[in-house]
Amino acid sequence: MAHIGTRDLNCGWLKRQVIIGAAILVGATFATVAGGQKIGQFLALAGHSERTAPIEAVVGNNVLFVPENMIRRAEQRSSGEYSRLDLYMRWPELTGYSRNAADIFNGRTVPRSLIFVTVEPSTTAPDMSARYAGVYRPLLKSPGIAGPAGLQLSAFRRDTGFEKELLAHGIFADGSLYVARCLAGTDGRQALAGCERDVNIGAGLSITYRFPRELLGDWRTMEPALRDRVNALIR
């Protein structure tokens, strides 16, 4: 990765942490979202479930009862203990697969409205909002541009290697920070899930959710709704 000047990062140690952390994050993002329609094709081939009977899943210290049709991976559609649970649901209903919604879950609708949610135990590592000042902001171009629904969109500097991404950031009504990473340009517009955000939701759990870039305008309502939906699964 190209050199990041000391004007932006005050010491070599911090620079290394930023580069290593950002590299891990970008790898995770692109593994999930860069394929765009390929994800939808994979889902169609992998098969869905219409069953709404709850599956008992233990994640960390929590027991979740999740409708089977909300669980993305077939191997997780049985009761058991999992290091992470991969869900998908349509927006804004936040419901799982049904035959009537097959095109949504196979990535064949415009606009797209499918959200991928990974539930896993939270760690001591900061979530995306907490990473903004120390990891993301030093890597951004200035100024940004106005985005949907009061968001600010900032491009990454060319010397970071992340010029194919944008950072969306805004402030919730309670003063907390919203930060999401999105693929830029045509890749972002075509990807089935071109944006990603992770957040600690309490109860020892965190969620990473990925969604189409055209849903960025719903950022103020999407996250509270997802928090409520996931928390409602915990028993």
Buried (B, 14 or more C-beta within 10 A) or exposed (E): EEEBEEEBBEEEEBBEBBBEBBEEBBEBBBEBBBBBBEBBBEBBEEEBBEBEEBBEBEBBEBBBBBBBBBBBEEEBBEEEEBEBBBBBBBBEEBBBBBEEBBEBBBBBBEEBBBBBBBBBBBEEEBBBBBBBEBBBBBBBBEEBEEBBEEBBBBBBBEBBBBBBBBBBBBEEEEEEEBBBBBBBEEBBEBBBBBBBBBBBBEBBBBBBBBBBBBBBBBBBEBBEBBBEBBBEBBE
